Amino acid sequence: MPHTPGSIVRYAVVGGGQISQQAFMPGISQATNSQLAALVTGDPVKARDLAAKYDIPGHGYEDLPKLLASDDIDAYYLATPNALHPQLAIPILEAGRHLLLEKAMAASVADCEAIMAAQRRGGGKLMVAYRLHCEPGTLEMIERVRRGDFGDPLFFNASFGQNFAEANHRGHSGYWSGPVPDSGTYPLNAVRNLFGAEPVEVSAIGRKTPGRGFNFDDTVSVSLKFEDGRLAHFLTSYACAPVEEFTLVGTKGKIEAGPCFMFGPKIGITYEATIDGNTTTHRADPVEQFGGEIAYFSDCILHDHEPEPNGEEGMLDVRVLEAIERALETGQPQTLAPYTRKVRPQMDQVRRLPTVPEPDPSEMISIVPQSPQ
């Protein structure tokens, strides 16, 4: 449905899990161009109680075709498990509605391509929910690397992990719900945009921690090689103490960042920059990251701009995630065809919105918290 500048984008949340309850549904209140208008969930308790909490209609998945045919909703936020994205994203996009799709975009490149094809057929906007593409500290680092503050980037190293609750659905749903597509997407997306390039070779080693019941490698080490010879490595885990950090080293200096991937009302993305031996600390104020990405996407809808983290951006991460899966299965390096992405995050995507309190997991409805309590 067309919009005119100054109107409000009405969102339906599809999937009422932890990320929706913890971050999206509270965060949208800070986006003045956006409105929470409905919930679609397979859980009748959430459809009743969570919808009542926000004073919005609650629907089951069987109601989605009727909702898509109505003029009550302009855009959808889809936050179901990754493997379920295509079966919901495709009808939303074919109906001409706009879609903010959680990452990882899907569980295969073929599914990503099917989702992008549905967007072209329907004509709505598609944005993959890379919230850090609207976060000031992240974009500042990308811009500084791009303009050469640290010389030519040479290598990147990152760690991102947590002690994950096996009872949560992600703990027993296979590789595509495990640490690589979940937390590993963050360092992968970071290095692709810090380097401004796509990897051409992927290697990976995984392990299953004794005493843990995950049905996938819960700790994975990934190495990436880029066409110009740059190297990157990241390690991600569901079986470790909380960690989030990365280092990028160039010919003139380096970045050491942390916190660098997470969100929350007290988290400001922080990094130390060392150039020619001189170190300075840069800490961005905490911002409402989910509200910021919502506000940016709504601006794209209202003013007919293509979102930067579009389907192509999501697909480029998924093609590496697929290669990591193959490398873990075969024990062999995996080659990727050279690929040039012309669009990268820009500083005008920054949205500095005040933070909102997050509900405690005990206050959320019908969830198994991701971290043990």
C-alpha positions in Angstrom: 0.0 0.0 0.0 1.5 3.4 -0.9 2.5 5.9 1.7 3.0 9.6 1.8 5.8 11.2 3.9 4.5 11.9 7.4 2.4 8.7 7.6 3.0 5.9 10.0 4.1 2.4 9.1 2.0 -0.2 10.9 3.8 -3.4 11.8 2.7 -6.9 12.6 5.1 -9.1 14.5 5.3 -12.7 13.2 6.7 -15.0 15.8 6.4 -14.1 19.5 9.7 -15.6 20.8 12.4 -14.1 23.0 13.8 -11.6 20.5 10.3 -10.2 19.7 9.4 -9.8 23.3 12.7 -8.7 24.6 13.6 -6.2 22.0 11.4 -5.5 19.0 8.0 -5.0 20.7 9.4 -2.6 23.4 11.9 -0.9 20.9 9.3 0.1 18.3 7.9 2.6 20.7 11.0 4.8 20.1 10.4 4.9 16.3 8.0 7.8 15.8 7.3 6.8 12.2 6.2 3.2 13.2 3.4 1.6 15.1 3.0 -1.9 16.6 -0.3 -3.0 15.1 -0.7 -6.8 15.4 0.9 -10.1 16.6 0.9 -13.4 14.6 1.9 -16.5 16.6 1.3 -20.2 16.8 1.0 -20.0 20.6 -2.6 -19.2 21.7 -1.4 -18.0 25.1 0.8 -15.4 23.4 -2.0 -14.5 21.0 -4.1 -13.7 24.1 -1.7 -12.4 26.8 1.1 -10.8 24.8 -1.4 -9.1 22.5 -3.3 -7.8 25.5 -0.1 -6.4 27.0 0.4 -4.2 23.9 -3.3 -3.7 23.2 -3.1 -5.1 19.7 -4.9 -7.9 17.9 -3.5 -11.4 18.3 -3.7 -13.8 15.4 -2.7 -17.4 14.7 -0.7 -18.4 11.6 -3.9 -19.6 9.9 -5.1 -15.9 10.0 -2.1 -14.7 8.0 -3.7 -14.9 4.5 -6.7 -12.9 5.7 -4.4 -10.3 7.4 -2.3 -10.0 4.2 -5.5 -9.3 2.2 -6.6 -6.5 4.5 -5.3 -3.0 4.7 -4.6 -3.2 8.4 -0.9 -3.9 8.2 1.8 -2.3 6.1 4.9 -4.1 7.2 5.8 -7.4 8.9 8.6 -8.3 11.3 9.4 -12.0 10.9 11.3 -13.6 13.8 10.6 -17.3 13.5 13.3 -20.0 13.4 15.5 -19.5 10.3 14.2 -22.7 8.5 10.7 -21.4 8.6 11.4 -18.0 7.0 10.6 -18.9 3.4 7.2 -20.3 4.0 6.1 -17.1 5.8 8.3 -14.5 4.0 7.3 -15.5 0.5 3.5 -15.0 0.9 4.1 -11.7 2.8 6.3 -10.4 0.0 4.1 -11.7 -2.8 1.2 -9.8 -1.2 3.1 -6.6 -1.8 3.8 -6.0 1.9 7.0 -4.8 3.3 9.2 -7.3 5.4 11.8 -6.8 8.0 13.3 -10.3 8.2 15.5 -11.5 11.1 18.9 -12.9 10.3 20.1 -15.3 9.3 17.9 -14.6 6.3 17.2 -18.3 5.6 18.8 -21.8 5.9 20.1 -21.9 2.3 21.1 -19.7 -0.6 18.2 -21.2 -2.7 15.7 -20.1 0.0 17.3 -16.6 0.0 16.9 -16.4 -3.7 13.3 -17.5 -3.5 12.6 -14.8 -0.9 14.2 -12.2 -3.1 12.2 -13.3 -6.1 9.0 -13.0 -4.1 10.0 -9.4 -3.2 10.5 -8.6 -6.9 7.1 -10.0 -7.8 5.3 -8.2 -5.0 7.1 -4.9 -5.1 7.3 -4.3 -1.4 10.6 -3.5 0.5 12.7 -6.3 2.0 15.2 -5.6 4.7 17.2 -8.1 6.7 17.4 -7.1 10.3 21.0 -6.1 10.7 20.4 -3.7 13.6 24.1 -2.8 13.8 23.9 -1.2 10.3 22.0 1.6 12.1 24.2 1.8 15.2 26.6 4.7 15.5 29.7 3.0 16.8 29.6 0.2 14.3 29.2 2.5 11.3 31.9 4.8 12.7 34.4 1.9 12.6 33.4 0.8 9.1 33.7 4.4 7.9 37.2 4.8 9.5 38.5 1.6 8.0 37.0 2.6 4.6 38.7 6.0 4.6 42.1 4.5 5.5 42.6 5.5 9.1 44.3 2.2 9.8 46.0 1.7 6.5 45.3 -1.3 4.4 43.3 -3.9 6.4 45.3 -7.1 6.7 43.5 -9.4 9.2 40.5 -9.7 11.5 39.9 -11.9 14.5 36.7 -12.2 16.6 35.1 -14.2 19.4 31.4 -14.2 20.2 29.7 -16.8 22.4 27.6 -17.5 25.5 26.5 -20.3 27.8 23.3 -21.3 26.0 20.4 -23.1 27.5 20.0 -26.5 25.8 16.2 -26.5 26.7 15.7 -23.6 24.3 14.6 -24.7 20.8 17.9 -23.5 19.4 19.7 -26.1 21.5 18.3 -29.1 19.7 17.3 -27.9 16.2 20.5 -28.6 14.2 23.2 -26.5 12.6 20.9 -23.8 11.3 19.7 -23.0 14.8 23.2 -23.3 16.3 26.0 -20.9 17.1 27.3 -20.3 13.6 24.1 -18.9 11.9 23.1 -17.3 15.3 26.1 -15.6 16.8 28.6 -16.3 14.1 26.6 -14.1 11.6 27.8 -11.0 13.6 31.6 -11.3 13.1 31.0 -12.6 9.6 28.9 -9.6 8.7 31.3 -7.3 10.5 34.4 -8.4 8.6 32.6 -8.4 5.2 31.7 -4.8 5.7 34.9 -3.7 7.4 36.9 -5.2 4.5 34.3 -4.1 2.0 34.8 -7.5 0.3 33.5 -11.0 0.1 35.4 -14.2 1.1 36.5 -16.7 -1.6 37.6 -19.6 0.7 36.1 -21.0 4.0 37.6 -23.5 6.5 36.0 -24.6 9.7 36.7 -26.9 12.7 34.0 -27.7 15.3 33.7 -29.6 18.6 31.0 -30.9 20.9 31.7 -30.0 24.5 31.6 -33.1 26.8 28.6 -33.0 29.1 26.5 -30.8 26.8 23.5 -32.1 24.9 23.5 -30.0 21.8 22.8 -31.8 18.5 25.5 -29.8 16.6 29.0 -28.6 17.1 28.6 -26.1 19.9 32.0 -24.5 19.4 33.2 -23.6 15.9 36.4 -22.0 14.6 36.0 -20.4 11.1 38.8 -19.1 8.8 38.1 -16.9 5.8 40.3 -16.0 2.9 39.5 -13.0 0.7 40.4 -12.5 -3.0 43.0 -9.8 -2.2 44.7 -12.1 0.3 43.2 -10.6 3.5 42.5 -13.2 6.2 39.8 -13.4 8.9 39.0 -15.7 11.7 36.2 -16.0 14.2 35.2 -18.4 17.0 31.7 -18.8 18.2 30.3 -21.0 20.9 27.1 -22.0 22.8 29.2 -23.5 25.6 31.4 -20.7 27.0 31.4 -17.8 29.3 29.9 -14.7 27.6 32.4 -13.1 25.2 32.1 -10.5 22.3 35.2 -8.9 20.9 37.0 -8.3 17.6 40.4 -7.0 16.4 41.1 -5.6 13.0 44.8 -4.9 12.1 46.0 -2.8 9.2 49.3 -1.5 7.9 49.0 1.7 10.1 47.0 0.7 13.1 44.3 -1.5 14.6 40.9 -1.6 16.2 40.1 -3.6 19.3 36.3 -3.6 19.9 34.1 -4.8 22.7 31.2 -4.8 23.4 30.7 -4.9 19.6 27.7 -7.2 18.8 25.2 -7.1 21.6 22.3 -4.8 22.4 20.6 -3.4 25.5 19.8 -0.2 27.4 23.3 -0.1 29.0 25.4 -1.4 26.0 27.3 1.2 24.0 29.5 -0.2 21.2 33.1 0.5 22.3 36.5 0.3 20.6 40.1 1.3 21.0 41.9 2.7 18.0 45.7 2.5 17.9 47.4 4.4 15.1 51.1 4.9 14.9 51.4 3.7 18.5 48.8 6.2 19.9 45.7 4.6 21.5 42.3 6.4 21.9 39.1 5.0 23.3 35.7 5.6 21.5 32.5 4.6 23.2 29.1 5.3 21.5 26.3 6.1 23.8 23.7 3.2 24.2 21.0 3.6 21.6 17.7 1.7 21.0 19.1 -0.6 18.3 15.8 -2.3 17.4 13.9 1.0 17.4 16.7 2.4 15.2 16.5 -0.3 12.6 12.7 0.0 12.6 12.9 3.7 12.1 15.4 3.3 9.3 13.3 0.7 7.5 10.1 2.8 7.9 12.0 5.8 6.4 12.9 3.6 3.4 9.2 2.6 3.0 7.8 6.1 3.5 10.3 7.7 1.1 10.7 4.8 -1.4 14.4 4.1 -0.7 16.0 0.7 -1.1 17.2 -0.5 2.3 21.0 -1.1 2.4 20.8 -4.4 4.3 18.5 -5.9 1.6 18.1 -9.4 0.4 21.5 -9.5 -1.3 23.2 -8.6 2.0 21.4 -11.4 3.8 22.1 -13.9 1.0 25.9 -13.1 1.1 26.1 -14.1 4.7 24.0 -17.3 4.1 26.3 -18.4 1.2 29.2 -18.3 3.7 27.2 -20.0 6.4 26.4 -22.8 3.9 30.1 -23.1 3.1 30.9 -23.4 6.8 28.4 -26.2 7.1 30.0 -28.0 4.2 33.5 -27.5 5.7 32.4 -29.0 9.0 30.9 -32.0 7.2 33.8 -32.7 4.9 36.8 -31.4 6.8 37.9 -29.6 3.6 38.2 -25.9 2.7 35.3 -24.7 0.6 35.7 -22.3 -2.4 33.3 -19.5 -3.1 33.0 -17.7 -6.4 34.2 -14.1 -6.4 31.4 -11.7 -5.8 31.2 -7.9 -5.7 28.6 -6.1 -3.6 28.3 -2.4 -4.7 26.3 -1.3 -1.7 27.7 -1.0 1.9 26.6 0.6 5.1 26.8 4.4 5.2 26.8 6.9 8.0 23.4 8.3 7.0 21.9 5.0 8.3 22.7 5.9 11.9 19.6 6.3 14.1 20.2 7.6 17.7 17.1 6.8 19.6 16.8 6.7 23.4 16.9 3.2 24.9 13.9 1.5 26.5 13.9 -1.0 29.4 14.0 -4.7 28.5 11.6 -7.1 30.2 13.3 -9.7 32.4 13.0 -13.2 30.9 10.7 -14.1 33.9 8.3 -11.4 32.6 8.1 -12.9 29.1 5.3 -15.1 28.0 5.8 -18.8 27.1 9.5 -18.8 26.4 12.5 -20.8 27.4 15.3 -18.2 28.0 18.3 -18.6 25.8 20.7 -18.2 28.7 20.4 -20.4 31.8 18.9 -18.5 34.8 
